[in-house]
Amino acid sequence: MTTRNLDTLLHPRSVAVIGASHRDGSVGQRLMANLGDFAGTVYAVNPRASDADGPCWVRSVAELPETPDLAVVAAPADQVADVISELGEKGVRMAVVISAGLHDPERRQAVLDAAGRHCLRLIGPNSLGILLPQADLNASFAQVTAPRGRLALLSQSGALVTAMLDWARDRRLGFSSVISMGDMIDVDFGDMIDLLANDPGTDAILLYVESITDPAKFMSAARAASRIKPVVALKAGRSAAASRAAVSHTGRLAGAYDVHLAAFERAGIVAVDTLDGLLDAAQILSTPRRTAGRRIAVITNGGGPGILAADAITQRGGELARLGPSTIEALDGVLPAGWSGGNPIDVVGDAHADRFAAALDVVGRDEDVDAILVLHSPTAVATGTEIARAVADCVGDTSRFPGHVPVVGCWLGDSNCDEVRPILSEAKLPLFGSIAHAAQAFVHLWQAEAARSALMQAPAHARAAESDRARAMAVIRAARHDGRTILSAAEAKSLLAGYGVPVLPAQFARTPEAVAAACEQLDPPFVVKVVSPQVTHKSDIGGVALDLPNAEAAVEAAHAMRGRISHEEPHIHLDGFEVETMVERPHGHELLIGVADDPTFGPVMTVGAGGTAVELIGDRALGLPPLDDRLARAMIAKTRIARLMAGYRDVPAANIDAVSDALNAVSALVVDLPDIVELDINPLLADESGVIALDARVRISPEPAQSRLAIRPVPIQWAADLTTRSGELLHVRPVVPTDEDVLSEFFRHVTPEDLRFRFLSAVREVGHERIAAMTQIDYRRTMTFLAFAGDSPVAVAMLAADPDHLRAELAITVREGWKRKGVSWTLMEHVLRYAEADGIRIVESLESTDNVAALKLEREMGFTTTPVPGSPGEMIVRKQIAPVA
């Protein structure tokens, strides 16, 4: 499930507390006390209730006079399943389970079964409860309440909730909702993110994450939400214990914490690493002003603090804005002769409030300034409150100050900061008490906008990798037939070559004597490596001999390695030797490209510095497949070795296109072959001429595996060649991110009337934002099909499912000159087949009543039509393609 039956959670009109109590200090008593301000109806359920308790106290769920919108369960653990069953029979569809002690698998399953019979959704168990300040609802046993605001907090820790509420109150941060998620046996992060993404009362979503229960749902929900509003996460736990059993370099390098960070980035989530960071991000993101720019102007009454602010900003990736000549001239007119003359803008220590406001007024109009930090040091000349009021008045006057430029305050000194917080909070200006926190706040602004922008960007290039899945599966089946899960280097290279990764040819020799024959197939000098499923890193046991000038030297090296290993490592069985030509690339960089299996997010990819010291160097970047060129290049750019590959002195730049191609090829291989558990290419040698894989290692699953990808790849299996009823040949395929130009070209040939029918508004031009929504899609919940006649796009169909994946909205557009040829009918049939296969049960479309042709076609295909209440010019057309549970 996702958001099914969660619609009343944020706006309940009645609440029932099962386990309510009068006993001081009990959870039930605290729940009832906290619900005292709720304007709706509160029912208390306790078997020992009496008439003296009041009209809203009842002895059982069955005695409730109405079905409450929300139930809060604080019953003993062994009674929870029965309580949930009674609530379901009463018609309750939403419950928060406070009760702890449900760790026993049978007891938990009994609770889930009881809820599932009635589609009753559960938050918890082991939840602190929920707080909905906008509804004056505190259905928790927290000791503090949440002030009203526009931030949502989802936390797996109840203790952290209370700490956050306490700290947020001091910072005057308010919340739209605070949800203690508890053990998440039903409602999880993905469900709540979907719900809050569409909540008009929530501007940003904060997460405290200990574990992700459904990674694919989480990623899908977060990617959708991050396009609309910022999502910020604090991940607990940095342990890499889960990777200790890995046999590859990649498995040892890809710690669980770092994998979560990579997943957060892919989902558009801003990651923070401390509670302070979560609060700082909340404060800056609660302002309606956003910027992707990094050019900061600092206005300060102290030269020293201004310099420290400049350092803090530049150290975090920002830059000091260069003030334009007109700005400096205007500042000369409002500041004393002793002002700094540049950025930071030192308004001098004797500055009164009007001088701060005048500087802010001027700087805010400079087009080369993306954001402003107002930095105040206490002086005896003017109080911090006077200056804060002047700043708030200036920023609030839209006739004087532009509405898009973020302004951040930093008032140094605890008492100085506390005194002005109410003033700046009222003006929706974030305030920090330290220069470091203020500088970091700008980073959160950039990250949030960059995350949203990244979800709307197409790759810069598109180079299709080769793929030979049949060849790869033959290698895997042969290894399984031999009872092996570790492929030989030759087998691993065969897989890679089948997907377009350049590999170094090699010959296998079973004995040292056979090495001579292997050398005859290659050019000298030679490399000889031992082959053994027991050996992960051959160089660790002296199992690699380099730069051997001839076959005799190669045979001698093989004898020496076998003798040494049998003496020093007698438990190791050698299958034979691999012989290669020694590669001489003086400008080559040794890289690692790999894949490891994360217990939460499934396959995770890494790229970075390779070689024998790879773990010691620890230079790597992580990403989740499937990749594209933009994502691959972004991964490469995060590594330290990327700076070397850019070229230096007389060393030419490496071919980054070739490295990106290799990453994409491995991504395609992992998408196609869920049987691959771990993979290492080490080293992948990269220089100006390209890349070549010198060695590779692959571990496969013992049995055929199902895909564990957290992000659904392009369902290319739904590409098809179709024929319309009039005989026109169409090629239909799913959209890919690089299709933005294709769709732009298509919509240039759509009539204005059809554009109005498609978007139900007067649209003159279909711009980037709309096209990105059709191309940068999450295939888990959205599908866009393109239909081509030859090379020309002639029709587009978009199917967007709701979070529950039960209903989907369909829109089809056909370009001018291709109507009445059966294109819409043929494309509609294809879309409906896809929807049915994908588990969608109802397909709907919102049509203009003027769109006679579309309505006629849909009726012929079995759609029903219903007028939209209050919109006489629109109709809902609907087709049920599978029974709805």
N, C-alpha and C positions, 0 to 999 in steps of 0.2 A: 504494500500500500504506500501511498504518498500523502496527498492532502485530503483524502476521502474522509468525510465527517469531521474535519478540523475547522469547518467554517464558523462554528460558534465559539471556538476557543478564545479568540481575542475580544469577543463581544457577548459574553454570557449575560442573560437576564435573571437567571436563578442558579443557585449553587446548593448542593447537598453535601454535608460533611458526614461521612460514615465513620463513626468512632469519635464523634463529638463528646466533650466531657466538661464537667464543672470542676474537676480535680486540679488544683493549683499545680503548675509545673508540668502538666501532661501536654503532649502534642495536640490532643484534641481540644484542650482548653485554649492553647495558644492560637490554634487555627480559628476558633470562634471569636477570640478577641481581635485578631487581625481583620476579620471579615466585618467588623463593626461599622466601618464607613461605607460598605458596599450599598449602593442605592437599590439594587435588586433584592430578590427574595433569597433568604438563607434558611435552609432546612437542616436541622441537627438530628442525626440518626444514632440512637443508642438503645440497646435492649432494656436498659434500666430507666428509660425516660418515663416521666409521669406528667399528669395534667398540670402539676405545679411548675414544671419547667417552662411552660409557655406554649402558645399555639403552633410554633414552628418546630417543636421537638416531637419526634415520632420514634416508635420502638423498632421499626424495620423499614427496609426499602419499599416493601409492598404497601406500607401505610402512607407513603408520600402522597400528598393530595394532587400533585402534578408531576410530570416528567421534567426534571431539572435539565438545564442546558449543560451543566458541568457537575461532575461528582468528584469529591476529594476523599480518598480512601485512606484512613489511618487505623485500619483494623489490624489485629494480630496476624502475623504472616500465614498461619495455618488456616485462617478464615478468608483470605483475600480472594481465592478462586470462587468460593461460594458467593461472596459479595458481588464480584464482577458478574457472575451468572445472574444474580437477582437484578442488578442494574440493567443488564442487557434485556431481560424479560420486561423490565419497566419501560424500556424504550430509550434509555440513556445511551448516547453515542460518543461521549467524551469523558474520560476520567483521568485524574492525576493520582497516582499511587504513591503515597508518602511512606507506606509500610516498608521496612527493611526486612532482612532475613529470608529473602527469596532466592538465595544462591543455589539451592538444591534444584538440579535440572528437572526433576519430575514435578516439583511444586511450580516452577516457572512455566513449564509447559501446560500445566493445568490451568494457570491463569490465562495464558495465551489462547488456549482452546475455548475457555469460557467467553473470552472477548470476541474471538473469531466467529463464533456462532451467531453473533448479533452485530457484526461489523462495528463493535465498540472499540474506539481508539484509546490507547493507554500512553500516558507520559509516566516514566518511572519504570519499575519501582525504585525505592530508595531515593526519592526526590524530596527536595526541600519544599517544593510547591511552585506556584506561579504567582507573579505580581504583574498586574495590568494597571499602571497608574492612570491611563486615560479613561479607564472605566472605574476608577477608585476601588479596584479589587486587589486585595492582598490575601490570596488563598495559599498562604505559606505559614511555616512556623518560624520565620526569621524574626530576629529581635528588632530589626530596623525596617523601615518601609522604603519604597523607591520614589524619588521625586518625579514629577511628570516631565516628559521630554520626548525626543524623537529618535532615541537609540534603542535598539533591541539587543539583549544579552542572552545568549544560549550557553549554558555551562554544565559540564558533567560533574562538577564539584559544587555541592551545596555550601561548603565552607567558603569557597572562593566567591560565591554569590554574595554572602553577607559582607565579606571584606570589600568587594567591589562597591556595594551599596554605601558602605561607610565612607570609603574614599571618594566616591562620586559625589556624595552629599557635600563634602568639604570643598569640592571643586565646582559645585553647582551644576553638575551634569544631570540631565533628566532622561528618563526611559519611557518608551512606549510599551515595552513588555520585557519581563525578566523571567526566563524559563529555566528552572533547574531540571535538566534532562534525566538525571539519575542513571539507571542501568540500561535504558533504551532498549527494552525488549520488544517494543513496537515502534512508537514514534521516535524517529532519529533525526540527526542533523539535516539530512536531505529533505525530509518532510517539512521541518520547521523553516528552513531556508526558502523553500518554495512558497510557503504560506506568507512569510514576512516580506518576500520580494514584491508581493502584490498588495502589501498593506500600505495604504496611503499615509498612515500615521508614523511610518518608520523611514528614517533617512539613511541609516547605516546599521549593519548587523555585526555584532561582536560575538566571537566564539572562543570558549575555552575548551580545548579538545584534548582528551586523553586517548580515545580510540575512535576509529571510523568503522561502523558496522556494515554499511553497504557502500563500498567505494564508488561503484558506477553511478548509483543514485546521487551520492554526495557530489561527485564531480559534475554531473549533469545539472543539478540544482544550483550549485555555486556558480557555474559558468553562465547560467541564465540570469541569476541575481546580480552578478558583478557587472553586467551590461547596464543595469538600471541604477544600482546604488552600491556604495562601497561595502565590502565584506572583509572584516579584519579577524585574524585568528592568532591565538596563542596556543602553541602545541606543547604539552607537558612531556618530559622524558627525552633525553638525548642518548639513551643507551643503544649501543650497536650489538647487543647480545644476540639478537635474532640472526645476525649474519655470521656468527662464529663457525657454523658448520659448513660454510660455503667452500667449494673447492677452487673457485676462480679468484683472480685479482678483483674483478668487479664485485663479487659477492662480499668481499672483505671491505671494499671501499664504500659501498652503498649502505650506510647506516639507516635504520628505520626513521630516525628524526629527520635526516636530510631528504629522505624520500618524501616524507610528508611536506617538507618545504617545497620540493619540486612540484608536487601535486598541487599545492596551494597556488604556486605561481601559474601553473597551467590553467587553473580554474579562475584566475583573476583575483585571487584572495591576497590581501596585504598581510604578510606575516610579521609578527613581532615576537620578541624573545623574553620579555619580562612583563610583569603585571603593570609596572609603571608605563611600559611601552603601550600596553593595551589601553590604558587610560589616556595617555597622550594622543594616541591615534583617535580614540573616541572624541576627545575634545576638538581636535583640528577638523575631523570629518563631520562634526555636528554643525559646522558652519556651512551655509549654502554656497559659499564662494569656492570655486575649484580652479586649479591651474595645472597645466602640464609643464609650464616653463620653470626654469631653474635660476632665473636672474633675480636676485634679491637685493632690495635696497634696505639699508639699516639706518634708522633715525634714532639718535641717542644723545643724551646729555652728558656722556662721559667718554673721553677718548679711549681709555683702557678697555672698558667693556665693549666698545665698538670694535676694537681690534680683536678681542676674544671672540666676538660674534662672527667676524669675518673668517677667522680661523675655523670655527666650528661649522660654519656653512660650507666652506670649500672642502673641508675634510670629509664631509658627507655627500659630496658630489654636486653641490650647488656652486653658484658663481656670483660674485658681486656684480650687480648691474652697472653698466657704463652709463652714466648720466649724460644726456644729450646737452649740447650747448645752450639750447633754450631753457632747459631745466636749471642748469647752473646759473644762468643769467637771472631767472626768476627767483632762485634761492638767494642770490646776492641781494635781491631787493627786500627780502623778508628776514634775513639772518644777519647777525652782527658781523663785522669785518673779520673777526677771529674764527669764523666757522671753518670747518675742515676743507672746504672747497671741492670735495668729492664724496665718494661712497666708501666707507660709512659717513653718514651726514651727521657731524657733530654740531648740535645746535648750541653748544657751550653750556657749562655748568650752571649759569645763572638764568637758564631758560624758564620762562613762565609757560602756562598752558597755551597761550595764544601763539607762542613761537613753535611749539610742537605741532599745533593744528595747521599753521601756515605752511610748515615744511611738508606735512602729510598731504595737504591740499595740492601743492605743486608736484610732488613726486608721484602721486597717484595718477597724474595725467601724462606721465612719460610712457610712451608706447614700448620702450625698451625695458620696462620694469614689470616683472611678472607677479611679484609679491613683495610685501613690506613687513619688516620687523621693527616695531616700536619698542625701544629698549630704555627703560627708566631706572636711574640710580637715585636713591633718596638724597635730597639736599634740603637745606633750610630755606631756600628761596621760594619754592612752590611745593605743595603737597602732591603726593601721587594721585589722590582722588581728583584734584583739580585738573590734572593733566589727563587722567582717564576720561573724565567727562568731556573734555575738549576733543579727545581722540574719538570717542563714541559719537559725539555730535557731528564731527566732520565726516566720518565714514557713513553715518546714517543719512546724511544729506546727499541724495542722489544727484541733485543739481550741481554739487561741488565735486563729488567723489565718484569715480566709476564703480558700478555695481559688481564688476567681475574680478576686481583685484583683491586677493586675500590679504588681510591685515592680521598679524599675530602680535600679541603683546607679551612683553617680558618685563615684569616689575621685580627688581632685585631686592631681596630681603623678605623674610617670611611675613612680617607684619605689614610691610608695604604692599605685598602681593595680596594678602588676605583683605585689606581694606578696599582695594579696587575691584575685587572679583565680582561683587554684585553689579557694579556699573558695567563692566565689560561683558559679563554674562548676559545682562539684559539687552545689550547691543549685539549679541551673538558673535562676539569677538573672542577667540580662544586666548587664554592667559596662562603663562608659565612662569615659574619662580626661579628657573635656572636657564642660563644661555644654552647649555647642552640639550635640554629638553625642548626648548624653542626651536633650535636648529633641526633636531630630529623630527619635529612636527612637520616641517616642510618636506622632509623625505616621505612621510606618510602621504602627503598631498600628491607628490609626484608619483608615488607607487600606485595610488588608487587610480589616478588618471591614466597612467601607463598601462595598468592591468586592463582597464576598460577598453583602451585604444587597441591593445594587442588582440583582444577578442574580436575586433572588427577589421583586422588587417589581413590582406592576402599575402602569400609568399612572394618574395621579389622575383623568384625564378621557378621554373618547373621543369625538371629533368627526370623523365620516367626511367626508373631502374629496370634492368632486365629481371625476369623472374622465371624460374623453372621449378615449379612446385613438385611436379612429378619426379624429377631427378632428385630433389631433396628428400621426398618421402621414401624413395627407393633406398637411399643411404640410411635413413632412420630405421626402416623395416629390417634392413640387413643387420644393423647393429643389435636390434632387439632379438632377432633370430639367433644371434650368437650369445644372447644373455648379457649384453653390455649396455651400460648407460653413458659411458664416456666414449666419444668418437675419437678415432685416430686423427692425427693432424691432417692426413690426406683426405679423410672423410669430411672433416670440418672445412677444409679448403674447397672441397667439391661443393658443399652447401653454399659457401660464400660466392664462388665463381658463378653458380647458377643464378645468383641474384645481382650479378654485375660488379662485385668487389674484385679488383685486380689481385691476383694471388701469385705467389712465387711457385712455379712448377717444382714438384718433388718426386722422387722415386723411393719406393720402399724396398728395403733389403732385410730378409729374415735373419741372416747371419753376417758376421764380419766379412766372410769370404764373398758373399753376394754383393757387398758394397762396390766391388770393382765393376761388376756388370751394370750396377745402377749409375756409376760415374760415366759409363760410355754413352748414356742417353743425355748427358748434361755437359755444359761448358765449365772448365775450371776457372778460378779456384772453387773448392767445395766446402760445404758445411755438412757435418754429420751430427744427428741428434738421436738420442735413444727414444724408443717408443715403448711406453708402458702405461696401462690404465691406472697404475698405482702412483704415478708420478705427475704431480700438478705443475711444478716448476722445475724443469729439467736442469737448469743451471745450478740449482741448489745442491744437486748431487754430482756435479761435474759431468752432466750428460749432454754437453754441447761442445763441439770442437769446430773452430772457425778458421777460415782462410787457409785451407789445406790445398797445396799447390797441384797435386796430382792424385790419381787413383791409389797409388801405393801408400801415400800419406793418409788418405781417407780410410783405407783398410786397417792400417796400423792404429789410427785413432779409435776405430770401432773396437778393435781387440783390447786396447788399453782401457776404454770406458767399461767394457763388459767385465774385464778382470777386476778393475777397481771397485765397481758396484757390487759384484758378487762377493768381494772380500769385506767391504765396508757396510754394505746394505744387503745382506743375504736374503732378506724377506722380499726384496723387490724382484719380480719376474719381468724380464725384458722380452717383448714380442719381436723386437728387431730394431732396425735403424731407418731413419729418414735421411735421404741425401738430397741436398739442394745446391744450386749455384750460389756462391757468395756474392751478395749484392754490394756494389761499391757506389755509394751515393754520398759524396763528401759533405753536401749541404742538407742531408736528410735529418728529419726530426722524428724521433721514436715516439709514437702515440699509442694509446690504448683506446680501443672501442669495445664496449662490452654490454652484456645483458645479465641482470640478476633477477631472481624471483623474490619480490617483497611479499610478506605474508598478508599485507593489507591491499596494496595497489597492484599486485601482480607484476608483470614484467616492467623493469625499470632499466633505462639505458644510461650509459656513462661514456664520457670522452675526456681525455686528458693526456698528461705525459705518461709514456709507457717505458718499457725497458725492465731490467731486473730489479731496479729499486723503486718500483711503482708504488708499493705501499708506504715506503719511507718518504717519498716525495709528496704523496697525497694530493696531487694536483688533478682534480676532476670536477666535472659538472654533470648534473643528473637531469634526466628528462623522462617523461612518459611517452611511449609510443601510442598511436602513430605520430610520426614527425612529418614536417614538410621542410622546405628549404629555409624558411624564416626561423623556424624553431631550431633546426640543426645549427644554423649559423649563430643563433643566440647562445646555444650551449657551448659552441667552440669559443666564442668571445669571452666567456666567463673564466676560461682557464688561463693560468699563468703562461703556459707554453704558447698561447695564441700570440703573445707579444713577440716571442722569438720568431714565430712563423710569419710575422708581418715583414721580416727582413731587418737586417742591421749590418752596418759597415759593408763588407764585401759579400755578405750572405744574401742571396736573392730571396724574395718572399716566396713562401710555399704556396702551392695551388689550393687555396681554401675551397674552391668549387669542388675539387676532387675529394677533399675531406668531407664536405657536406654531402656529396653523393654517396660516399661510403656509409655515413651515418644513416642516410635515408634508405640505403639498400638493406642495412641490418634491421632497420625499423620494419621494412616491408617483409623481411624474412620472419621476424617475430610475430607480425600480424598474421601471416599465412600459416605459421607452424607453432601452434601452442605447445607442441611436444618439447620445444626447446626450453630448458629450465635455466641454464646458464651458458654464456658464450663469452669468450675472450678473443679478440684479435690483438696480439701483443708480441712484437711490435707491428704497428702499421707505419711503414716508413713513408714520410711525406716530404716532398721537396718541390721545386719549381715545375718539375715535369709531371707531377701527379702523386699517386699513392700506390703502395703495394703491400699486401699482407704477407709478412714473413713467417708468422706462426699463428696458429689458432687452436682453440680448445673449446669443445662443446659438450655439455651434459644434457641428456634427454630424459624424459620421464620414462619409467619402466613400462607403462601402458599408455595407449593413446589418450591424449588430454583434451579437455575443453578449454576454450579461450578464457583467460582471466584478465583481459584488458579492461582497465578502468574507464577508458574512453573508447566508444564504439568507432571503428574505422569506417571509411566509405564502403557501403554495401555494394561493391562493384558487381556482385552476382546478379543484381537487379538491372543491369544493362541488357537491352534486348533490341533485336531488329523486328519491327512490326509492320504490318500492312493495313492501311485504312480500308474502309468499306468501298472507297472509290478507287482503290488500287495504288494509292500513294505509299511509297516506302519511307519509313521513319526509323531512325536510330534513336532510342530513348536510353538515357543513362542518368545516374545520380549526379548532382552538381558537385564540384570540387572547389576548394577555396580560390583557385586561380581562374575561375570562370567569371570574374567581375567584368572583364572586357566583353565577354560573350553576352552577358545579360544586358550590359549597357547598349551594345549593338542591337540586341533584340528589342528593347523598349523604345529605341529610336524609330522602329517600324510598327509600333502599336498606335492605333488611332486615339485621339483625345477622348472619344466616347468610351473606348475599351479601357483606357487608363482610369476613367471615372468609375466604371463598373468594377475594376480590379481593386481600387483603393477606396471606393465609396466617398471620394472627395475630388475636388478639382485639382488634379495634379498635372502640371505642365511638363515636368522633367523628373525622371526617377533617378535620384542622386545616390551618392555613395552609401549613406546610412541605410537606405531601404535595400539597396543591392547587397550590402554586406550582411544584412539580416537573412538574405536568401542564400548566400554563398558560405558565410562563416557560421555554419550550423552545427548543432549537436545532433548527430544522427540517431541518438537514443530517443529524441522526442520530436525531431523535425526532419522532413525530407523535401528536397526540391528535385524534381525531375526536369531535364531538358530534352526536348524532342528536336531532332535535326533532320532536315531533308538535304542530303549531301553534306556540305560543310556549313549550311546556314541554319541557325536556330529558328524554329517556326512556332514553338509553343513552350510554355513553362507551366508546371504544376507544382504547387507548394502545399504540403500536408503538415500541419502543426498540431501535435497531440497535447492534451492537458497533462499535468503532472501524474495523474493516475493512469495515464495511458489507456483510458477507456474511450474517450471521445477525441476526435481530431477535426480541425477545421481545414477545408479544402478550398483552394483558389486556382483556377486555370485561366490562362490568357493565351490567345492565339494571335499571331501577328497579321497585319493587313495582307490580303491576297491569299490567305490559307484557310479561310473559313469555308464552310459548306463542302469540305473535302473529307469529312470524317475524322479530322485530327483530334478534336475535343473528345469524341466518343472513344477512340482508340486509346488516347492518353488516360482518360477517366477509367477505363477498364483496367489498365496497367496499375494505376494508383490504387484502385480498390483491391486488386490482388495483393499488392504490397501491404496495404492496411490490414487485410485479413491475416496474412502471414505474420505480421508484426504484433498481432493480438489486440488491435484496435477494434472496438465493437460498434461504434457509431461514428459515421462521417457526416459532417455538417458543412453548410456553406451559407454565408450571408450574402444575399443577392438584392440588387436594386429591382424594383418591380418593372422598371423600364427594360431590363435585360431579358427580353422575351425569348431570345434564342437559347440562352443558358437555362432558363426555367423550363422550357419545352424539353430540352435534352435531358435534364435531370429528372423530370417526371417520367420520361420514357425509360429511364434507367432504374426506376423504382423508388425515387426519392419522394418524400412527402413534403408539402409546403405549408408553412404556418406564418401568418402575419406577425411582425414584430410589434408588441404592444408599445404604443406611444410613438411609433415610427411608421407612418402609413406608406412611406416610399420604400420599405425594405421587407424582405421575406427571409425566413429561415427555411432552408431545404435540408432534409435529414434522411439518411439511409442507415438502417440497422443491418450490419453485416454479420453480427454474431450475437447470441443471447447475452443480455446484461444480467450479471449475478445480483 
